[in-house]
Amino acid sequence: MFQARVTDAIMNEGRFTHSEADTKWWVRSGTTQFIEGAETATDAQNRFFAPLSYTDPYGATTKVKYYSNYFMFIKETEDPLGNKSSVETLNFRTLSPQRMKDINGNLSEAILDELGLVKAIMATGKGNEADELTGISDITDTTELSEIQAFIQSSDSLQLTNRGKGLLKHATARFVYDLDRYSVNGEPTVVTSINREQHFHILPIHLFK
């Protein structure tokens, strides 16, 4: 299709390759490493063949570290430039990350409800610079259920705003679900989010959308 405008040198520079000595050009995939240094296949087997790193066609390698010796949960990733992202806390009830740190050292955290759905998230910056999850629990009691139903059934924007403030509290974002709505009254299932426009510790009033 490109005729003489694309040469073998250009294709090689783009890391395209031939397969089994054919004359066609193939897009290379990356490779996965299961051992490092002087390790043997037995070491990889003892880790249940959990990958230790991934290398793209250009030779850039991303490293992976795991929690403890179970090799079930990723604790940290390090990209080719040495930038690290890590999981600071795991939620063993839902088997998912709970508190995370990005490559700039900023922290974020999530609360998951009884069904494992995200209930609220917060961005905290490098400490207590932004938002918090005070007053929000992973268990939804009857009082909170009533507040959620009242929020969903709000008759005007003023009610919606005031009730949304009570559910959001100091979090960055709050997610509200009514998954039984169809079975109860034949109406569509409701999923909504309440998002803060300015961090709580910068302006401790409820500005959200």
Secondary structure, DSSP 8 states (H G I E B T S, - for coil): --GGGS-HHHHHHTTEE-STT-SS-EE---EEE---TT--HHHHHHTTT---EEE-TTS-EEEEEESTTT--SEEEEE-TT--EEEEEEEETTTTEEEEEE-TTS-EEEEEE-TTS-EEEEEEEETTTSS---TT--SS--HHHHHHHHHHHT-SSHHHHHHHHHHHHTT-SEEEEEETTHHHHHS---EEEEEEBSS-TTTS-S--B-
